[in-house]
Amino acid sequence: MNKPLAHLVNASAALQNITTAIPLTARSSGAVAVILVHGPAALTNVLAIADAGRKLNPCAAAGHVIRTDFYCDGEIFDNGLIVSHSPMQIELHLHGGQAVVDTALAALRGQGTVIAGQTDATAPDIWRTRSLIRGEILQALCHADSDAAVDMLAGQLDHGLEMWAGQARKQLSAATTEQEAIWRLNADSQWIREQNNWWRFLLKPAVVVIFGAPNAGKSTLLNALAGRPSSVISDTPGTTRDWVEETVIFSCGEMRFCVTLVDTAGIRPTHDPLEAASIERTEIQLNRADVILYLQDQSYDAGPEERQHQQRLNAMRRAGKRVITASTKCDLPRCRPVDQEFQSRHAAAISAITMTGLPELMAAVHDTLGLKQFTDTFRTPLCCNSRQQSLLAELAVAPTRSDAAATLDALTGQ
């Protein structure tokens, strides 16, 4: 069996036999969270984690709305609703905290339920209204956490990758030579894969790590952008001992997109074991960053650690890291001369107290991530999960017309 056909056979078998839990609401704080459980054991698995299961015959619950306590490892974690559409399609309506949702998914997993995410290789039957690709887009829409992500995914429903695959199949059949058929398909497939370098930041928020010397204003900036006091702030350098993470919405023009901001401990030489451990954690966060946002406090003169930071930032840029620099506390008098090298790479002069420069900072993150390619009428074919990426990688190097046709069939679920 060739590899593309194996993808399709494995997906079909999985869809027929598994029971899947799918979060239908975005992963963020909210009043209500909804989880759909779909498959042959949906009702049994849901009632196994609910107090209602001790009171009701499983068959009697179909078609009803039941208020119940939910359990994980013998402990109540929430009180919510079971909404039963059929024995194979059950919704849990829970309180919207992420901890509640994670506990519910863990409890369902303990009953043998497969937890589906937006990047899963297969979409459940309930999403497969016309094709596998369309079903995967509908599934990803349930996880979209920004206006931009919704707009991009909605634009893919009747155009995008599904339409491209249909056109590619026609061109493959109409080509007069094997070379003509394969050359264009290989090139187009590779181009679509490369678009994922920026498109992925709408499906999964980019990690923006705030980096700088102690007391540069990192925690104050995170609080200003998050709109609430997520980090403890103080005039004493070294206050931040552990990283703090917040997913927030950035705006640039008419585009709204999510990023995950990470506040880190300032890096400096220290003999304090606790501060040294905090700095080690900062290093870990810098390694996972999609964007490094370096803050320089313009209200006092540069110390030796800042000059070391500049050398390190230059090395990061040479290694291909996305780096943005900004000067902070611009509401205070400037106490240092203008650094021409820093100024040439400067994104904005900001004040987290007066909110000065924050729109410019958001725009710099937007452009650095490549999101300026977005348009309201975007219909370019894009990938919304790892299955599509994998099959497009195969199409990009498909050696023959028959191999390409089989991979296209696997991509569309035919």
Secondary structure, DSSP 8 states (H G I E B T S, - for coil): --HHHHHHHHHHHHHHH--EEEE-S-SS--SEEEEEEESTTHHHHHHHTBGGGGTS-GGGGTT-EEEEEEEETTEEEEEEEEEEEETTEEEEEEE--HHHHHHHHHHHHHTT-EE--TT-S---GGG-SS-HHHHHHHHHHTT--SHHHHHHHHHHSSSHHHHHHHHHHHHHHH-SSHHHHHHHHHHHHHHHHHHHHHHHHHHS-EEEEEEESTTSSHHHHHHHHHTS--S---SSTT---S-EEEEEEEEETTEEEEEEEEE---------HHHHHHHHHHHHHHHH-SEEEEEEETTS---HHHHHHHHHHHHHHHTT-EEEEEEE-TTS---S---HHHHHTEEEE--TTT-TTHHHHHHHHHHHTTGGG--TT-------SHHHHHHHHHHHT--SHHHHHHHHHHHHT-
